[in-house]
Amino acid sequence: MVKFEDVWLRYRHPARQGDAEAEALRGISFEIPDGGFRWLTGPSGAGKTSLLKLIYLAEHPVRGRIEILGTEAAKISRRDAALLRRRIGVVYQDFRLLPQLSAYDNVALPMRLARRNETQVHADVTEILRWVGLEARLNARPDELSGGEQQRIAIARAVVARPKLLVADEPTGNLDDEQAFRLMHLITALNQLGTTVVVATHNIELVKRYPAPRIEIEHGRLTHAD
Amino acid sequence: MRTEPRRRADYLGLREALGDRLLPVLVAAMSFLAALAMAGALASATLAARWQQDATAQLTIQVPQPQAPSADGKTPRLAAVLAALQAMPEVASPQEMSPQSVSALISPWLGADPAALGLALPGVISARWTGATPPDALGPALAKLSPGTLVQTGALWAGRVAALTTSLQGCAAAVLIIVALVAAAVVAVATRSGLAQRRETVTLIYALGALDGDIAARFAARITLLTFAGAAAGAVLALPVLAWLAALAAPFAGPAQIADSYNLPPALLVALPGLPVVAAAIGWGTAQLTVRGWLRNLP
């Protein structure tokens, strides 16, 4: 379960201290049950990425209560927070692939951090690379891949460790329609296997094609939640 | 297509971020200085021990009115004291100094012919004390045979040599502490530089669920390797310099050392291999603290 109760987020910005504009999120409350799927929509600058950062524990709220996968985020130790992060797959808007690693090693990263044995890593990574259609590019480094290929590697990395929660920030932004729908097919398949999914997007066509409950925010405030 | 599982990759890219040049060179310089400081401390301790032993063992016995009868009235005082010394097992090589030698000894103060001044010069006996305990009881024992007999040792000089040694060892310890602190500072700067270069990577790894200890361990492992290599190189480079210094110091250390003048003290040969280990430990600890402190700033 993902649960937000009156969550406020303010970025540290000394030059703008006291300015209401420094607040990225204001009084956000919603709940996503285990195995649920939510679209996160809203215009650019609405706070979608900030909200996702709170979900994947990359930021602390200044106020409010956040519960992720049954754990209250504010009350866990650094070690437990790291272990909780391993249960969350994240697709970043800018991919965040490590340039010095091959596609294979980028995808293998979450499994290696979780200390899975290399035989298991090999099996799962090659399978997921085949799934995203990049089994022939596993030795390529990110700068040798197109934007769409990099995005598919980022998605493969997010799902390879079979996370309980998948958070995706504009995951189809660099994909053509066919690839985007293929990716959504992958994400919905994961969701049907029990993974809770939150996908932030601008792509209204995609939302229409895959109808699901929506969380909509604007200027840091919740304007709609199913 | 790869068919075999791969070994773990250097996913933090530390081989590039923590390069294999500047840090090892700086640590090698620190190690070189530490080797010299250790050699100085050990050499001063060894030489001082030898000088102290020599000074403490040297005995000078003054017998006033040497030709007057001794307490038993049978022999002159000087002869009685000499015989008593010869009979003592802890006293080696007692020898009466000739009047000419005594005159020569005091001529800087009393001129070339002290006898012309009408002064009654004492008889003087030189000897070596081989006893395990200080010769405190020797003076009173001889004074019974010859009243007024004085026994002097080099205890005063031995004390001064001990003080000099202590101060030299203190200086060496201070140098070693400063070298260790500078080495730690160098490692901290290198680690922070590596963190700055790999900020994006480290924050991503952290976001993917790496423990603080995992990230710190990767940095520490790389730093440990570099500091060990640097310190080993510094210690090896110090060897010929130390051998040369040992040869220069050989005349102060006695005839046996002159024969083997390029031989380093065994204690130094044991301590030198320890330098890379200590440097690696400093590197490991400093890297761990630096990385963990840096990670504390992440949410």
Interface residues (C-beta under 8 A of the other chain):
Chain A: Y56 L57 A58 E59 H60 R78 R79 A82 L83 L84 R85 R86 V90 R96 L98 Q100 L101 Y104 D105 A108 L109 P110 R112 L113 A114 E118 T119 V121 H122 T126 E135 A136 L138 N139
Chain B: M1 R2 E4 P5 R6 R7 R8 A9 D10 Y11 G13 E16 E200 T201 L204 I205 Y206 A207 L208 G209 A210 L211 D212 D214 P299
